Amino acid sequence: MDSKNLKKEYTNGEVTVVWQSGKCIHSGNCVRNNPDVFQPKEQPWIKINASSTEKIIESVQKCPSGALTFFKNE
């Protein structure tokens, strides 16, 4: 897999967040909007259980590059 175009998924059972490294412009919106979940200096950098599903969705929707997307689990 190309390390410059990784795709990772993180789920809390209610929602799955998808991150695509090749689209990320490192705007920092995710970190500023939800620092409990988005921690770029940690591994894994998305702590999906650290916030409510609603707040996670709200934060992902503010991603200007589309590197972060989500889908609700059924």
C-alpha positions, 0 to 999 in steps of 0.5 A: 500500500502507498504510504502517501495514500492510506485509508483508515477506518475508525468505528464506535459502533454507531458511526465509522470515520474514514480518513484518507491521507492523500486528501488531507491538507492538515488544516487542523479543523478536526483537532480544533473542533474535537481535540479529545478525538483527533490527536495527531501526535498519538497512535492511533490518532483518532480516538473514536470513543472519546466523544459523542457520535453527534460531535464526531459527525459535526467535526468530520463535516468541517473537514475542508479537504474531504479527507475525513468522511463518515457513515452511520453503521446500521 
